[in-house]
Amino acid sequence: MEVVLNQTPNAAAPSGRRVVWRRPEFASGLFIGTLALLLALPVLVVLGSVLVPASEVWRHLASSVLPDYVANSLLLMLGVGLGTLFIGVGTAWLTTLCRFPGRRLFEWALLLPMAMPAYIIAYTYTGLLDYAGPVQTLLRDWTGWGYGDYWFPAIRSLPGAVLMLSLVLYPYVYLLARAAFLSQSVAVLEVGRTLGNGPWGAFRRVALPLARPAIVAGVTLALMETLADYGTVQYFGVATFTTGIFRVWLGQGEPAAAAQLAALLLVFVLTLILVERGSRRQARYHHTAQRHQPIRRYHLHGWGAFGALFVCLLPLLFGFLVPAGQLAVWSWTRAATGFDARFLSLTLNSLSLAGGAALLALIVALLLAYAQRLIPTSLVRSSVRLAGMGYAVPGAVIAIGVMLPFAWLDNALDAWMRATFGVSTGLLLSGTLFALLFAYLARFLSVSLQTVESGLTRIRPAMDEAARSLGLRPAQVLWRVHVPLLRGSLLTALLLVFVDVIKELPATLALRPFNFDTLAVRAYELASDERLADAGPAALTIVLAGLVPVVLLSRSIARSRHVQSP
């Protein structure tokens, strides 16, 4: 069935012809567009806050603490950007193009710090390196020094936050840089060697420029996570935009000013996105050869092999092994009291929230991705991209964008019910699990959407046409043909969102219902009370859950390209 939308000639159609749309396609496109606007509502609300006239609170912030927020955020980004760049690119080059003892182990093990949330590694190193921690205690026992007799670097500082974030975020750069190095042709590298370049010269002048778009993308992802971090910078006392948003919103009760701070933070995020996309557009490196020979690794011997082993071991040791060992020790010492009924309740809350959010994100992602395949119009494609923009937005910004419209709707409904029926409805949306699940969906939908889209691209359109020719409707094609073929992609999408939700702290902290805690919130509260050892069981459980996507990623990158060793 078709419905005529325009019966007059227009510029898009030849003269005298009518523009017609199929009614199902029009209805489906309208539904997808509405759903995308709904999912993008938190971001749009925050961006719209810039139109609100500045209040006295905002003017006070602008003249007092805002310069500190900007300076600390920029310094944090600079430090983390350099740290993740050097660690990620260096280890990716060594594990991909060099041969040394332990290389096969480091190929996947260097991804393990990705399972360690930044706020948890901050807690562990604070417990290790503080004045009362085992490192300084042992130092005093050996030397006989007392308080004030020696200098020790302060872990709770801006440099400490840079170090913590660099140790857990470098895998973003490592992952993308290694994938880029694996895809390069050995012919290009050998041409560089014939022109007089040694291994270092070939890396610097040939391999590095070819991998630049991937490296920039990895650094951009790390910087986005840096801007989104709340637990680390709050615990270390570093004033950034995320700590300022919570302080103004929850501490001073000024949601409008907090939303304007969130909008300013979004400017930083959008700038990073534009820089990354601009870098990809300007990079034009191509292989002209039609056949790619397998990459041959350089043999490292003696001090070269030892140096490569040392470079790869350091980030793995300090980014995962040491903090994971400390968490295991704390959990063992608190086993009698830590793994109690309260812990089981927290675990159940975290698992149910993560499972519900992951399943909801998977359903919505499957719907959007299939609609884009079924109706490949510019409206549907733009709507899908709009729905997936939340992943680049920090959790604190999403929380503000969810709470403001939900609170307004609750107040408006309550006022109408009081005036009409004399009954108060209270809070039906804000401060409920519904608001929290909606925030998770807006924040992590892109993770599930990209995984499902990647799986759908591997299914040839001829299979859809064959199924439709047998009388199946589009929904039946999706359920009976695509879903069985997408089983692996669907499971991966489910697991990735599941683990992201378990680790999420800012949105959970701001939007959770009263007297409803999760493992992440409990670990944060105990660490804030300086009960670091008591936070061990909850933190260790979060880390163990985070190992799941790391294993999936390591297996995926290991199968991406066969590399030969001479």
N, C-alpha and C positions, 0 to 999 in steps of 0.2 A: 504494500500500500504506500502511496506517495501523497504528500501534502504540499500544495503550492505555497511558497513563502513570499514570492515576489512575482507579480504578473506583468511587470513593466521591464522593458529592456534596461540593462545596466552595463557598466564598463567591463564587468567580469564575464559577461556572456555575449555571444554574437547578437547582432540586431535582430529583433523579432522573435527571439527564443525566450522561453520562460525558465527561471532558475527553480528547480524542484529539489526537495530533500526527501529521503525516505523517512517516514515517521519514526520507526524504531531507532534509526541512527540519530535523528534529531533529539529524541527523548534521552537516549543513552549519553549523547554528548552533553546535554544540559545537566543530567544527573552527575556525570563525572566532573564537570566544571563546578557545580555546587559543592560536591564533596571536597574538591581541591581547595576551594575558598574556605570551607570550614576547617580543614586541616592547617591551612596557612593563617587562620585567624589570630593565633598568639603573636606571630611575627608582625602581622599587619596592625594589630592593636598597639604594639610597642612602637612601631614606626609612626603611627598616628599620634603618639603622645607628644611629638615635637611641635604639634600644632596647638597644644595647650599652653596658655600664657604662663610664663615663669612665675613661681611663687617666691615668697621670702626664703623658704627652705632651699630652693634651688639656687637663689642668688648667694645664700650663705655657703652652700657647697662649692659653687664656682669660685668664690673668693678665698676659701680656706683649704679644703681637702682635695678638690678636683685636680689641681696641679700634681699632687702626690699620686693620685690614681693614674693619671696619664703617664707620668715619669716612670713609676714602678712597672706599669704594664709594658711600656716600651722597652725598659731595661730587661724585664723578664723575657720578652719576646726575642730580644737581641741575643741574650745569653743562651736561651734554649735553642734558638735557630742555629747558632754556631756550634753548640754542643752536639745536637742531633746530626748536623751536617757532617762534622768530622768523624764521629763515631759510626754513623750509618753508612756513609760512602766508603770509608776505609775498610770496615769489616766486610762490606759487600764485595769490594774488589778482591780482597784476600781470599775469601771463601769461594769466589767464582773463578778467578783466573790464576790462582796459585795452588801449589801442592805442598802441604806441610803436615806434620803430625797433628791429629785431632781435627782436621778440616771437616770430615764428614759429620762429626759430632756438632761442630760449631754451625754448620749450615742450618740446622733446625733449632739448636739450643739458643742461638742469639735472638730468637723470637720470644723466648720465655719471659723477659721483662715486660712484654706487652700484657701479660696476665696479672701484673702487679699494679693496682691502682696507685696513682701518685700520692694520695693522702695516706695510704697504708704504708708505703715505703718511708714516708715522712715520719710516721709514728715509730717505726722500727729503728730508724737511725737516730731519732731523738732519744729513745731508750738506750741505745748503744753509746752515744757520744755525749750526752748531757753530763753535768758535773757528777751526778750520782750514778751514772752508767758504768758498766764494767770496764770500758776503755780507760776513762780518767781515773777510776778507782785503782786499777792495776798500775797505772802510771804513778800515782801517789804512793802506792805500796812499794814500788821499786825504788823510787827516788827519795822518799821521805818528805816530799813537798807538801805544803798545806794550801789553803785557799789564798789566792793572790800571789803565790810564789812562781807561777808559771802562766804562760799564755797558751790558750787552746782555741782553735777557730770555732766560732759560734755557729752551730747548725741551724738555729732558728734565726735566719737572716735571709736577705734577698739572694746572696750567692748560694746559700743552702737550698733555697727553693729552686734556683736554676739547676743545681746539681741533681736534685731529686727528680725534677721533671725531665731533664735530659736523659737520665738513666732509664726511665720507663717509656719515653716517647721516641727514642732513636730507632726502634724497630719499624716505625712508619717509613723512615728514610731507607733503612736497610732493605726492607721488603721490596719497595719500588725500584731502588737502585739495582738490587741484585737481579730482579726481573728484567730490567733494561740491559744489564751487562750480558745476561744469558741470551738475549735476543740478537746480540750483535754478531756480525759475520767475522770469522777469523781472517778472511781475505782483507778486510779493511785494516785490521790491526797489523797484519803482516806487511802491508804496504807502508804503514808508518815505520815498522822496523827496518825495511829496506832503505828508507830515507835517512837512516842514521839515528833513529830514536831508540833508546833502550827501553826496558819495561816501564820505567817511571815516565819517560817522555811519551811513549805510546799511550799510556794511561791519561796523562795530562792534556795531550794535544789531540787525541783521537777518541778514546773511549769516553772520557768525561764530557766533551761537548755532545756526543751522541746521546748520552744518558741525561742531559741537562733537564729536559721537560719532566722526566720521571722524578728526578731529584728535587726539583722545585715543587712538584706536587706533594712529595713526601714531607718536605719541610713545612709546606703550607698546612698540611693536616696536623703536624706536630704543634704548630703555632695556634691553630684553632683550638686544639685540646688545652693548650697553655692558657688561652684567654677564658676557656670554659671552666678551668679549675677553681674550686672553692676550698676544699678541705685542706690542701697543702698550704696555700697562702694565708688562710685564716689561722691555721695552727702555728705557722711560723711568724705571724704578726706582720705580714707584708700587705700594705693597703693597696688593693687593686680594685677594678671595677666590680668584680663579683662580690668582694667583701663589702664594698660600699653599697651595693644594691641591697644586700641583706640588712646592713646596718640602718639604712634609711627606711626600708620597708617595715621590717619587724621591730627594730629598735626605736625609731622615731614615729612610726605609724603614718608615713607619708608615701602612699603607693604611687601618686602622680609623679613625685620627684624621683622615686625609684625607677619608674618607667622611663623617664627622661634619661637617667643614667644608663639604663639598659639600651635605649636607642643610640646613645653615644658609643656604647660597646659594640653595637651592631655595625657602626661605621667602620670600626677596626676589622670586624669579620668580613664585611663586604669588600674592603680594601684588599684583604688577603686573597679573596676569591678572584677579584679583578686582576691582581698581579699574577696569580697562577695561570689564569686563562690567557692573559696577555703574553706570558712567557711561552705557552704552548703555541699560540698563533704565530709568534715571530720566529720560533725555531723551525728550520726547514732542513733537517738532516735526513738524507735518504740513502739506502743501499741501491746502487745501480745494478749490481750483479743479481742474476736470477736464481743462482744456487748458493746456499749458505753452507760452508763447511763447518763441521763441529769445532767448537772452541778447544784449543789445546792449552793446558795449564803450564805455568812456569814452575819448575822445580826449585824449591828453596832449600838451602843447606846451611848448616852451621848457625851463625848468628842471625842470618836472614830467617831461617825457620823458627828459631827461638823468638825473634822479634814478632813475627806473625802470630805465633802462639800466644805471646804476652798481650798483644793488642786485642786479640779476640777474647781472651780470657777475662780481662779487666771488666768490660761492661757486663758480661754474664755473671761474674762473681759479685760485683757490687750492685748490679741491677736486679738480680734474682736470688742467687744462692745464699748470700749473707742475710738479706731480710727474710727470706723464706725459712732459713734456719732459726733465726731469732723468733719468728712467729711460732715455729714448731716447739721451741723451748718454752715460750710463754704458755702455749696451749697445754703442754705436758704438765707444767707446774700448776696450772689452773684446771686440770682435768676434773678434779673432784667437785669443784664449784662452778666451773665455766660451762660444762655440758649438762645443764640442768633443764628443768621444765621451761624456764624462761628462754633458754637458748633454742629449744625445740619449737617454741611458739614463734620466735623471731625467724627461724629457718622456714617454718610453714608460711609465715607472712611473706617472706621474700620469694619463696618458690611459687606461691599462688599468684602474687603480683606479676612476677616475671613470666610465668606461664600464660596468664591471661593476656598480658600486653603482647607477648610474642605471637600468640594465636590470633589476636585481633589484628596485629600488624601484618601477619601473613595473609589473612583473608582479604584485607584492604589492598595489599600489594598485588595479590593475584588478580583481584578485580580490576585494578587500574592497569596493570601490565597487559591483561587480556583485552581490555577495552582499547588500549592503544594498538594492539595487533589487529583487532577486529575492525576498528574505525580509525585508520591512520590519517586523521585530519589534523590541521594545525591547532584547532581548538583543543582537541583531546591531548595532543602531545604537550602543548603549553600547560594544560591543566595538570598533567602528571608531573611535569617538572616543578610546578608550583607546589604541589602536595609534598614533594620530597625535599623541599628546601630547609626543613627544620633541623636536619642533622648538623648543618654548619652553625647552628645557633646554640649558644651556651644554655645549660639547663636552668640557670637563674633567670635568663631572659624569657625562656618558655614559661617558667612558673609565673612571672609577672603577667605575661600575655594571656595566660589561662585564668588567673585569679581575677583580673579586672573585669572582663565581660561576664564571668560567672557570678561574681559578687553583685554586679549591676542587675543581672537578670534575676537573681534571688531577691534583691531588695525591691525591684519593680513588681515581681509576682506577689511578694508578701504584702506590699502596700495595696495592690489591687484586691487581694483576698480579704484584707482587713476592711477596706472600704466597702466591698460588696457583700461579704458574708460574715464579717466580724471574726474571722479565723486567721491565725498566724501560721504561715507555712514554714517559717524558719529557713534554715540553709538546706536547700535541696541539692545544690550542685557544688558550690564552693566548700572546701573542707571535707570532701567525700572521696571515696575510692574512684568514683566516676571521673572527677576532675583529675586525679592522679593518673588514671589510665589514659585519659585524653591527652595529658601532657606527654606521657611516654609515647603514645601513638604519633603525636606531632613531632617529637624529637627523633625517634628511631625508625620511622617508616621508611626512610631512604635506604637504610641498611637492608631491609627485607626486599624493597622494591628493586634495587640494583641486582640482587641475587636472583630474583625471579625473572627479571628481564633478561639477564645473561642466559638463564636456562631456556627461555622461550626462543631466543635467537637461534638456538641449535636445533629447533624443530622446524622442518621445512614446511612452507605454506601448502605444498601439495598434499600433505597429510590432512590439513583442514579441509581442503577441497574434496578429497576422497571421502572423508567422514560426512560432509554435507551432502554429497551426492548419494549417500546411503540413507538419507532422510533424517539425520541427526540435526537438532537445533544447536545454536551456538553454545548454550549452557551445557548441553549434553556432550558436545565436542570437548569442552573444557574439562568436564568431569571424567569422561570415559577414555579420552585420548591424551590430553595434555597432562593431567594430574599424575597418572601412572608414569609417564616419561619424565616428569619433573620431580620425582620422589626425592632424589638426591639434593637438588637445588632447594626444594621446600624444606627439607630437614636442616640444611645449612642455614637458610634464612631464619628458621625458628630458633636454632641454637645461638646464632649471633645476637639477635635481639634479646633473647633470654638472658645471656650473660651481660649485655650492656645495661639492662634494667637492674640486675642484681648489683652492679657496681655504681649505678647512678646515685649521687648524693645530693646536689643542690635542689633539684626538682622534688625529690622525695622529702627532703628536710622541710621544704616550704609548703608543700601541698598535702602531706599525709594527714589523715583524720586524727582527731584527738585520741591519745592513748593507743596509737597504732604505730609501731616501730618495725624497722627492718634490720637486717644484719649491718648494712652500711650506716644507718643512723645510730645503731647501738655502738658500733666501733668508734664513730665520731664523738658521741657523748662521753664514752669512757675515756678516750684519749684527751678530750677537753678537760676532764676532771683529773688529769695526770694519772689515771689508772691504766697505764699502757699494757701491763701484763694481763689485766682483766680483759682488755680488748683483743687479745691474741686469738681466742677461739673463733670469734666472729670474723676477724680479718683473715685468718687462715682459710676459713670456709669460702670467703669471697675469692681469694686467690686460686684455690683449687677449682672453683667453678670457671674462673677465667682461663684455665688451661685448655678448655675444650676448643674454643676458636683458634687458639695458638696451634694446636695439633692439626686442625683442619687446614690452616694456612700453610704450615710447614709441609704437609703432604701435597698440597696443591702446587707450591712453588718447586718442589722436588721433581714433579712430573712435567714441568713446563718446558724443559729443554735438556737433551742429552749432551753431556760435556765429556770429551775424551781427554785422557791424559797420555802423553807420549811415553 
